[in-house]
Amino acid sequence: MAVVHELWVDGQPASQADLTYHALFNYGAFTSFGVENGGVRGLDLHLARLEASALELFGEPVHEGRLRALIRSALAGRQEAWLRVSLFSPEVWTREPHWIGAPKVMIGVFTRPTPLAGGVRLQPQVYGREAAHLKHSATFGLLRARRVARQAGFDDALFTDPSGLISEGSLWNIGFWRGDEVIWPQASMLEGVAQTLIRQGLDHGGVRQHLRPVTLDDLPDFDGAFLCNSATPAAAIAAIGDHQFGGATDLSRMIEAAWRSNPCQTI
Protein backbone atom coordinates (compact mmCIF):
# COMPACT_ATOMS: atom_id res chain seq x y z
CA MET A 1 0.00 0.00 0.00
CA ALA A 2 1.21 3.51 -0.79
CA VAL A 3 2.39 5.42 2.26
CA VAL A 4 0.21 8.36 3.30
CA HIS A 5 2.36 11.37 4.09
CA GLU A 6 -0.45 13.80 4.86
CA LEU A 7 -4.22 14.27 4.75
CA TRP A 8 -5.61 17.75 4.24
CA VAL A 9 -9.22 18.99 4.28
CA ASP A 10 -9.86 22.39 2.75
CA GLY A 11 -6.22 23.29 3.27
CA GLN A 12 -5.99 22.25 6.93
CA PRO A 13 -4.80 18.98 8.50
CA ALA A 14 -7.66 16.48 8.54
CA SER A 15 -9.50 16.62 11.87
CA GLN A 16 -10.78 13.71 13.94
CA ALA A 17 -14.31 14.68 12.87
CA ASP A 18 -13.32 14.44 9.20
CA LEU A 19 -11.74 11.03 9.69
CA THR A 20 -14.70 9.79 11.72
CA TYR A 21 -17.07 10.72 8.91
CA HIS A 22 -14.92 8.84 6.39
CA ALA A 23 -14.85 5.81 8.69
CA LEU A 24 -18.64 5.69 8.89
CA PHE A 25 -19.87 6.88 5.47
CA ASN A 26 -18.66 6.62 1.89
CA TYR A 27 -20.83 9.15 0.05
CA GLY A 28 -18.53 11.12 -2.20
CA ALA A 29 -16.24 11.00 -5.20
CA PHE A 30 -12.54 11.24 -5.90
CA THR A 31 -9.83 11.25 -8.50
CA SER A 32 -6.17 10.29 -8.17
CA PHE A 33 -3.09 11.10 -10.18
CA GLY A 34 0.67 11.41 -10.20
CA VAL A 35 2.60 14.65 -10.04
CA GLU A 36 5.66 14.62 -12.31
CA ASN A 37 8.13 17.51 -12.26
CA GLY A 38 5.45 19.66 -10.70
CA GLY A 39 2.81 18.93 -13.35
CA VAL A 40 0.04 16.43 -14.02
CA ARG A 41 -0.91 14.65 -17.23
CA GLY A 42 -4.58 15.20 -17.89
CA LEU A 43 -5.02 17.62 -14.99
CA ASP A 44 -7.84 19.37 -16.85
CA LEU A 45 -9.68 16.03 -17.11
CA HIS A 46 -9.23 15.27 -13.41
CA LEU A 47 -10.51 18.72 -12.43
CA ALA A 48 -13.48 18.41 -14.79
CA ARG A 49 -14.29 15.01 -13.25
CA LEU A 50 -14.34 16.55 -9.76
CA GLU A 51 -16.48 19.47 -10.87
CA ALA A 52 -19.05 17.21 -12.53
CA SER A 53 -19.11 14.91 -9.50
CA ALA A 54 -19.64 17.83 -7.12
CA LEU A 55 -22.61 19.07 -9.11
CA GLU A 56 -24.21 15.63 -9.39
CA LEU A 57 -23.62 14.45 -5.81
CA PHE A 58 -23.82 17.70 -3.82
CA GLY A 59 -25.64 20.16 -6.06
CA GLU A 60 -22.92 22.83 -6.15
CA PRO A 61 -19.54 23.08 -7.90
CA VAL A 62 -16.15 23.08 -6.20
CA HIS A 63 -14.59 25.48 -8.74
CA GLU A 64 -11.33 24.84 -10.54
CA GLY A 65 -9.47 27.74 -8.92
CA ARG A 66 -10.22 26.40 -5.44
CA LEU A 67 -9.10 22.90 -6.39
CA ARG A 68 -5.85 24.12 -7.90
CA ALA A 69 -5.06 26.24 -4.84
CA LEU A 70 -5.72 23.33 -2.47
CA ILE A 71 -3.57 20.97 -4.55
CA ARG A 72 -0.69 23.46 -4.56
CA SER A 73 -1.04 23.90 -0.81
CA ALA A 74 -1.00 20.14 -0.17
CA LEU A 75 2.07 19.67 -2.36
CA ALA A 76 3.97 22.43 -0.53
CA GLY A 77 6.43 22.73 -3.38
CA ARG A 78 6.98 19.00 -3.91
CA GLN A 79 7.61 18.13 -7.55
CA GLU A 80 6.88 14.38 -7.31
CA ALA A 81 3.95 12.78 -5.47
CA TRP A 82 0.73 10.81 -5.79
CA LEU A 83 -2.48 12.61 -4.85
CA ARG A 84 -6.01 11.47 -4.13
CA VAL A 85 -8.46 14.36 -4.21
CA SER A 86 -11.80 13.48 -2.61
CA LEU A 87 -15.11 15.31 -2.26
CA PHE A 88 -17.33 14.76 0.78
CA SER A 89 -19.61 16.53 3.23
CA PRO A 90 -20.40 15.58 6.84
CA GLU A 91 -23.78 17.25 6.23
CA VAL A 92 -24.78 14.23 4.15
CA TRP A 93 -25.54 11.08 6.13
CA THR A 94 -28.14 8.33 6.33
CA ARG A 95 -30.79 10.35 8.19
CA GLU A 96 -30.08 13.63 6.43
CA PRO A 97 -29.14 12.86 2.80
CA HIS A 98 -30.71 15.92 1.19
CA TRP A 99 -28.13 18.65 1.94
CA ILE A 100 -27.06 20.83 -1.00
CA GLY A 101 -23.84 22.82 -1.01
CA ALA A 102 -20.19 22.89 -2.02
CA PRO A 103 -18.43 19.78 -0.68
CA LYS A 104 -15.26 19.68 1.35
CA VAL A 105 -12.05 18.72 -0.43
CA MET A 106 -9.75 16.11 1.12
CA ILE A 107 -6.31 15.65 -0.39
CA GLY A 108 -4.09 12.74 0.49
CA VAL A 109 -0.40 12.97 -0.37
CA PHE A 110 1.14 9.55 -1.02
CA THR A 111 4.24 7.90 -2.34
CA ARG A 112 3.65 6.94 -5.97
CA PRO A 113 2.25 3.38 -6.30
CA THR A 114 4.19 0.84 -8.33
CA PRO A 115 2.62 0.26 -11.77
CA LEU A 116 0.99 -3.12 -12.29
CA ALA A 117 3.24 -5.60 -14.07
CA GLY A 118 2.30 -7.07 -17.43
CA GLY A 119 1.10 -10.61 -17.96
CA VAL A 120 -2.12 -10.02 -16.01
CA ARG A 121 -4.60 -12.90 -15.77
CA LEU A 122 -8.22 -11.81 -15.40
CA GLN A 123 -11.26 -13.61 -14.07
CA PRO A 124 -14.52 -12.53 -15.78
CA GLN A 125 -17.16 -11.66 -13.19
CA VAL A 126 -20.76 -10.57 -13.71
CA TYR A 127 -20.78 -7.21 -11.97
CA GLY A 128 -21.63 -3.58 -12.68
CA ARG A 129 -20.66 -0.64 -10.51
CA GLU A 130 -23.46 1.53 -9.15
CA ALA A 131 -23.49 4.90 -10.96
CA ALA A 132 -20.69 3.56 -13.13
CA HIS A 133 -19.96 6.93 -14.77
CA LEU A 134 -18.78 8.30 -11.41
CA LYS A 135 -15.48 7.63 -9.68
CA HIS A 136 -17.30 7.43 -6.37
CA SER A 137 -16.10 6.39 -2.94
CA ALA A 138 -18.12 3.17 -2.66
CA THR A 139 -15.37 0.64 -3.35
CA PHE A 140 -16.66 -2.44 -1.50
CA GLY A 141 -17.70 -4.24 -4.69
CA LEU A 142 -14.38 -3.55 -6.40
CA LEU A 143 -12.25 -4.87 -3.57
CA ARG A 144 -14.48 -7.90 -3.10
CA ALA A 145 -14.25 -8.71 -6.81
CA ARG A 146 -10.47 -8.48 -6.69
CA ARG A 147 -10.32 -10.72 -3.60
CA VAL A 148 -12.53 -13.33 -5.26
CA ALA A 149 -10.31 -13.28 -8.36
CA ARG A 150 -7.12 -13.67 -6.31
CA GLN A 151 -8.62 -16.53 -4.33
CA ALA A 152 -9.42 -18.27 -7.62
CA GLY A 153 -5.81 -17.95 -8.83
CA PHE A 154 -6.21 -14.87 -11.05
CA ASP A 155 -4.63 -11.45 -10.68
CA ASP A 156 -7.76 -9.33 -11.00
CA ALA A 157 -11.41 -9.19 -12.09
CA LEU A 158 -12.91 -8.13 -15.41
CA PHE A 159 -16.55 -7.03 -15.24
CA THR A 160 -19.23 -8.16 -17.67
CA ASP A 161 -23.01 -8.16 -17.77
CA PRO A 162 -24.95 -11.46 -17.76
CA SER A 163 -24.64 -11.73 -21.56
CA GLY A 164 -20.83 -11.45 -21.41
CA LEU A 165 -20.65 -7.78 -22.50
CA ILE A 166 -17.31 -6.45 -21.24
CA SER A 167 -17.19 -3.10 -19.43
CA GLU A 168 -14.20 -2.41 -17.16
CA GLY A 169 -11.94 -3.88 -14.52
CA SER A 170 -11.77 -3.40 -10.78
CA LEU A 171 -9.64 -0.24 -10.92
CA TRP A 172 -8.90 0.23 -14.61
CA ASN A 173 -10.15 0.32 -18.19
CA ILE A 174 -9.45 -2.31 -20.81
CA GLY A 175 -8.60 -2.07 -24.49
CA PHE A 176 -7.98 -4.62 -27.25
CA TRP A 177 -5.60 -4.77 -30.17
CA ARG A 178 -6.42 -6.27 -33.58
CA GLY A 179 -4.13 -5.87 -36.55
CA ASP A 180 -3.26 -2.18 -36.63
CA GLU A 181 -6.20 -0.87 -34.61
CA VAL A 182 -7.34 -0.50 -31.00
CA ILE A 183 -10.86 -1.44 -29.94
CA TRP A 184 -12.43 0.03 -26.80
CA PRO A 185 -15.45 -1.70 -25.21
CA GLN A 186 -18.74 0.16 -25.34
CA ALA A 187 -20.70 -0.39 -22.12
CA SER A 188 -21.71 1.28 -18.88
CA MET A 189 -18.41 2.19 -17.18
CA LEU A 190 -16.18 4.94 -15.86
CA GLU A 191 -14.28 6.62 -18.68
CA GLY A 192 -10.82 6.81 -17.17
CA VAL A 193 -8.49 9.76 -17.53
CA ALA A 194 -5.65 7.47 -18.64
CA GLN A 195 -7.96 5.93 -21.24
CA THR A 196 -8.84 9.39 -22.58
CA LEU A 197 -5.17 10.42 -22.72
CA ILE A 198 -4.26 7.22 -24.56
CA ARG A 199 -7.03 7.78 -27.08
CA GLN A 200 -5.79 11.33 -27.67
CA GLY A 201 -2.21 10.11 -28.11
CA LEU A 202 -3.24 7.35 -30.51
CA ASP A 203 -5.27 9.84 -32.54
CA HIS A 204 -2.24 12.12 -32.85
CA GLY A 205 -0.15 9.11 -33.89
CA GLY A 206 -2.61 8.11 -36.59
CA VAL A 207 -3.57 4.81 -34.95
CA ARG A 208 -7.09 3.67 -35.81
CA GLN A 209 -9.50 3.23 -32.91
CA HIS A 210 -13.04 1.95 -32.59
CA LEU A 211 -15.61 2.04 -29.80
CA ARG A 212 -17.99 -0.89 -29.98
CA PRO A 213 -19.59 -3.58 -27.81
CA VAL A 214 -17.14 -6.37 -26.97
CA THR A 215 -18.18 -9.69 -25.44
CA LEU A 216 -16.26 -12.63 -24.04
CA ASP A 217 -17.14 -14.53 -27.23
CA ASP A 218 -15.18 -11.91 -29.23
CA LEU A 219 -11.86 -12.56 -27.49
CA PRO A 220 -10.48 -14.94 -30.18
CA ASP A 221 -10.79 -12.05 -32.68
CA PHE A 222 -8.12 -9.98 -30.91
CA ASP A 223 -4.33 -10.14 -31.02
CA GLY A 224 -3.87 -8.71 -27.56
CA ALA A 225 -5.35 -6.74 -24.69
CA PHE A 226 -4.15 -4.23 -22.12
CA LEU A 227 -5.39 -2.47 -19.01
CA CYS A 228 -4.79 1.17 -18.13
CA ASN A 229 -5.24 3.66 -15.33
CA SER A 230 -3.34 6.68 -14.02
CA ALA A 231 -0.92 4.55 -12.00
CA THR A 232 -0.41 2.01 -14.81
CA PRO A 233 -0.67 3.58 -18.27
CA ALA A 234 -0.39 0.14 -19.88
CA ALA A 235 -0.07 -3.45 -18.71
CA ALA A 236 -0.38 -6.36 -21.10
CA ILE A 237 -3.12 -8.88 -20.35
CA ALA A 238 -2.00 -12.50 -20.68
CA ALA A 239 -5.38 -14.18 -20.27
CA ILE A 240 -9.07 -13.58 -19.69
CA GLY A 241 -10.61 -16.68 -18.17
CA ASP A 242 -9.46 -19.62 -20.28
CA HIS A 243 -8.55 -17.47 -23.28
CA GLN A 244 -4.81 -16.86 -23.68
CA PHE A 245 -3.39 -13.90 -25.62
CA GLY A 246 -0.19 -14.20 -27.64
CA GLY A 247 1.79 -11.89 -29.89
CA ALA A 248 1.43 -8.10 -29.96
CA THR A 249 4.55 -7.84 -27.81
CA ASP A 250 5.00 -4.12 -28.53
CA LEU A 251 1.44 -3.24 -27.59
CA SER A 252 2.10 -2.02 -24.05
CA ARG A 253 5.05 0.12 -25.14
CA MET A 254 2.95 1.75 -27.87
CA ILE A 255 0.06 2.41 -25.47
CA GLU A 256 2.32 3.91 -22.81
CA ALA A 257 4.01 6.08 -25.45
CA ALA A 258 0.58 7.37 -26.50
CA TRP A 259 -0.15 8.23 -22.86
CA ARG A 260 3.22 9.95 -22.41
CA SER A 261 2.69 12.03 -25.55
CA ASN A 262 0.29 14.16 -23.51
CA PRO A 263 2.38 16.80 -21.74
CA CYS A 264 2.19 17.47 -18.01
CA GLN A 265 -0.03 20.44 -17.22
CA THR A 266 0.89 23.13 -14.72
CA ILE A 267 -1.05 23.03 -11.46
C-alpha positions as CSV (number, residue, x, y, z in Angstrom):
1,M,0.0,0.0,0.0
2,A,1.2,3.5,-0.8
3,V,2.4,5.4,2.3
4,V,0.2,8.4,3.3
5,H,2.4,11.4,4.1
6,E,-0.5,13.8,4.9
7,L,-4.2,14.3,4.8
8,W,-5.6,17.7,4.2
9,V,-9.2,19.0,4.3
10,D,-9.9,22.4,2.7
11,G,-6.2,23.3,3.3
12,Q,-6.0,22.2,6.9
13,P,-4.8,19.0,8.5
14,A,-7.7,16.5,8.5
15,S,-9.5,16.6,11.9
16,Q,-10.8,13.7,13.9
17,A,-14.3,14.7,12.9
18,D,-13.3,14.4,9.2
19,L,-11.7,11.0,9.7
20,T,-14.7,9.8,11.7
21,Y,-17.1,10.7,8.9
22,H,-14.9,8.8,6.4
23,A,-14.8,5.8,8.7
24,L,-18.6,5.7,8.9
25,F,-19.9,6.9,5.5
26,N,-18.7,6.6,1.9
27,Y,-20.8,9.1,0.1
28,G,-18.5,11.1,-2.2
29,A,-16.2,11.0,-5.2
30,F,-12.5,11.2,-5.9
31,T,-9.8,11.2,-8.5
32,S,-6.2,10.3,-8.2
33,F,-3.1,11.1,-10.2
34,G,0.7,11.4,-10.2
35,V,2.6,14.6,-10.0
36,E,5.7,14.6,-12.3
37,N,8.1,17.5,-12.3
38,G,5.5,19.7,-10.7
39,G,2.8,18.9,-13.3
40,V,0.0,16.4,-14.0
41,R,-0.9,14.6,-17.2
42,G,-4.6,15.2,-17.9
43,L,-5.0,17.6,-15.0
44,D,-7.8,19.4,-16.8
45,L,-9.7,16.0,-17.1
46,H,-9.2,15.3,-13.4
47,L,-10.5,18.7,-12.4
48,A,-13.5,18.4,-14.8
49,R,-14.3,15.0,-13.2
50,L,-14.3,16.5,-9.8
51,E,-16.5,19.5,-10.9
52,A,-19.1,17.2,-12.5
53,S,-19.1,14.9,-9.5
54,A,-19.6,17.8,-7.1
55,L,-22.6,19.1,-9.1
56,E,-24.2,15.6,-9.4
57,L,-23.6,14.4,-5.8
58,F,-23.8,17.7,-3.8
59,G,-25.6,20.2,-6.1
60,E,-22.9,22.8,-6.2
61,P,-19.5,23.1,-7.9
62,V,-16.2,23.1,-6.2
63,H,-14.6,25.5,-8.7
64,E,-11.3,24.8,-10.5
65,G,-9.5,27.7,-8.9
66,R,-10.2,26.4,-5.4
67,L,-9.1,22.9,-6.4
68,R,-5.8,24.1,-7.9
69,A,-5.1,26.2,-4.8
70,L,-5.7,23.3,-2.5
71,I,-3.6,21.0,-4.6
72,R,-0.7,23.5,-4.6
73,S,-1.0,23.9,-0.8
74,A,-1.0,20.1,-0.2
75,L,2.1,19.7,-2.4
76,A,4.0,22.4,-0.5
77,G,6.4,22.7,-3.4
78,R,7.0,19.0,-3.9
79,Q,7.6,18.1,-7.6
80,E,6.9,14.4,-7.3
81,A,3.9,12.8,-5.5
82,W,0.7,10.8,-5.8
83,L,-2.5,12.6,-4.9
84,R,-6.0,11.5,-4.1
85,V,-8.5,14.4,-4.2
86,S,-11.8,13.5,-2.6
87,L,-15.1,15.3,-2.3
88,F,-17.3,14.8,0.8
89,S,-19.6,16.5,3.2
90,P,-20.4,15.6,6.8
91,E,-23.8,17.3,6.2
92,V,-24.8,14.2,4.1
93,W,-25.5,11.1,6.1
94,T,-28.1,8.3,6.3
95,R,-30.8,10.4,8.2
96,E,-30.1,13.6,6.4
97,P,-29.1,12.9,2.8
98,H,-30.7,15.9,1.2
99,W,-28.1,18.7,1.9
100,I,-27.1,20.8,-1.0
101,G,-23.8,22.8,-1.0
102,A,-20.2,22.9,-2.0
103,P,-18.4,19.8,-0.7
104,K,-15.3,19.7,1.4
105,V,-12.0,18.7,-0.4
106,M,-9.8,16.1,1.1
107,I,-6.3,15.7,-0.4
108,G,-4.1,12.7,0.5
109,V,-0.4,13.0,-0.4
110,F,1.1,9.6,-1.0
111,T,4.2,7.9,-2.3
112,R,3.7,6.9,-6.0
113,P,2.3,3.4,-6.3
114,T,4.2,0.8,-8.3
115,P,2.6,0.3,-11.8
116,L,1.0,-3.1,-12.3
117,A,3.2,-5.6,-14.1
118,G,2.3,-7.1,-17.4
119,G,1.1,-10.6,-18.0
120,V,-2.1,-10.0,-16.0
121,R,-4.6,-12.9,-15.8
122,L,-8.2,-11.8,-15.4
123,Q,-11.3,-13.6,-14.1
124,P,-14.5,-12.5,-15.8
125,Q,-17.2,-11.7,-13.2
126,V,-20.8,-10.6,-13.7
127,Y,-20.8,-7.2,-12.0
128,G,-21.6,-3.6,-12.7
129,R,-20.7,-0.6,-10.5
130,E,-23.5,1.5,-9.1
131,A,-23.5,4.9,-11.0
132,A,-20.7,3.6,-13.1
133,H,-20.0,6.9,-14.8
134,L,-18.8,8.3,-11.4
135,K,-15.5,7.6,-9.7
136,H,-17.3,7.4,-6.4
137,S,-16.1,6.4,-2.9
138,A,-18.1,3.2,-2.7
139,T,-15.4,0.6,-3.4
140,F,-16.7,-2.4,-1.5
141,G,-17.7,-4.2,-4.7
142,L,-14.4,-3.5,-6.4
143,L,-12.2,-4.9,-3.6
144,R,-14.5,-7.9,-3.1
145,A,-14.3,-8.7,-6.8
146,R,-10.5,-8.5,-6.7
147,R,-10.3,-10.7,-3.6
148,V,-12.5,-13.3,-5.3
149,A,-10.3,-13.3,-8.4
150,R,-7.1,-13.7,-6.3
151,Q,-8.6,-16.5,-4.3
152,A,-9.4,-18.3,-7.6
153,G,-5.8,-18.0,-8.8
154,F,-6.2,-14.9,-11.0
155,D,-4.6,-11.4,-10.7
156,D,-7.8,-9.3,-11.0
157,A,-11.4,-9.2,-12.1
158,L,-12.9,-8.1,-15.4
159,F,-16.5,-7.0,-15.2
160,T,-19.2,-8.2,-17.7
161,D,-23.0,-8.2,-17.8
162,P,-25.0,-11.5,-17.8
163,S,-24.6,-11.7,-21.6
164,G,-20.8,-11.4,-21.4
165,L,-20.6,-7.8,-22.5
166,I,-17.3,-6.4,-21.2
167,S,-17.2,-3.1,-19.4
168,E,-14.2,-2.4,-17.2
169,G,-11.9,-3.9,-14.5
170,S,-11.8,-3.4,-10.8
171,L,-9.6,-0.2,-10.9
172,W,-8.9,0.2,-14.6
173,N,-10.2,0.3,-18.2
174,I,-9.5,-2.3,-20.8
175,G,-8.6,-2.1,-24.5
176,F,-8.0,-4.6,-27.2
177,W,-5.6,-4.8,-30.2
178,R,-6.4,-6.3,-33.6
179,G,-4.1,-5.9,-36.6
180,D,-3.3,-2.2,-36.6
181,E,-6.2,-0.9,-34.6
182,V,-7.3,-0.5,-31.0
183,I,-10.9,-1.4,-29.9
184,W,-12.4,0.0,-26.8
185,P,-15.4,-1.7,-25.2
186,Q,-18.7,0.2,-25.3
187,A,-20.7,-0.4,-22.1
188,S,-21.7,1.3,-18.9
189,M,-18.4,2.2,-17.2
190,L,-16.2,4.9,-15.9
191,E,-14.3,6.6,-18.7
192,G,-10.8,6.8,-17.2
193,V,-8.5,9.8,-17.5
194,A,-5.7,7.5,-18.6
195,Q,-8.0,5.9,-21.2
196,T,-8.8,9.4,-22.6
197,L,-5.2,10.4,-22.7
198,I,-4.3,7.2,-24.6
199,R,-7.0,7.8,-27.1
200,Q,-5.8,11.3,-27.7
201,G,-2.2,10.1,-28.1
202,L,-3.2,7.4,-30.5
203,D,-5.3,9.8,-32.5
204,H,-2.2,12.1,-32.8
205,G,-0.2,9.1,-33.9
206,G,-2.6,8.1,-36.6
207,V,-3.6,4.8,-35.0
208,R,-7.1,3.7,-35.8
209,Q,-9.5,3.2,-32.9
210,H,-13.0,1.9,-32.6
211,L,-15.6,2.0,-29.8
212,R,-18.0,-0.9,-30.0
213,P,-19.6,-3.6,-27.8
214,V,-17.1,-6.4,-27.0
215,T,-18.2,-9.7,-25.4
216,L,-16.3,-12.6,-24.0
217,D,-17.1,-14.5,-27.2
218,D,-15.2,-11.9,-29.2
219,L,-11.9,-12.6,-27.5
220,P,-10.5,-14.9,-30.2
221,D,-10.8,-12.1,-32.7
222,F,-8.1,-10.0,-30.9
223,D,-4.3,-10.1,-31.0
224,G,-3.9,-8.7,-27.6
225,A,-5.3,-6.7,-24.7
226,F,-4.2,-4.2,-22.1
227,L,-5.4,-2.5,-19.0
228,C,-4.8,1.2,-18.1
229,N,-5.2,3.7,-15.3
230,S,-3.3,6.7,-14.0
231,A,-0.9,4.5,-12.0
232,T,-0.4,2.0,-14.8
233,P,-0.7,3.6,-18.3
234,A,-0.4,0.1,-19.9
235,A,-0.1,-3.5,-18.7
236,A,-0.4,-6.4,-21.1
237,I,-3.1,-8.9,-20.4
238,A,-2.0,-12.5,-20.7
239,A,-5.4,-14.2,-20.3
240,I,-9.1,-13.6,-19.7
241,G,-10.6,-16.7,-18.2
242,D,-9.5,-19.6,-20.3
243,H,-8.5,-17.5,-23.3
244,Q,-4.8,-16.9,-23.7
245,F,-3.4,-13.9,-25.6
246,G,-0.2,-14.2,-27.6
247,G,1.8,-11.9,-29.9
248,A,1.4,-8.1,-30.0
249,T,4.6,-7.8,-27.8
250,D,5.0,-4.1,-28.5
251,L,1.4,-3.2,-27.6
252,S,2.1,-2.0,-24.0
253,R,5.1,0.1,-25.1
254,M,3.0,1.7,-27.9
255,I,0.1,2.4,-25.5
256,E,2.3,3.9,-22.8
257,A,4.0,6.1,-25.4
258,A,0.6,7.4,-26.5
259,W,-0.2,8.2,-22.9
260,R,3.2,10.0,-22.4
261,S,2.7,12.0,-25.6
262,N,0.3,14.2,-23.5
263,P,2.4,16.8,-21.7
264,C,2.2,17.5,-18.0
265,Q,0.0,20.4,-17.2
266,T,0.9,23.1,-14.7
267,I,-1.0,23.0,-11.5
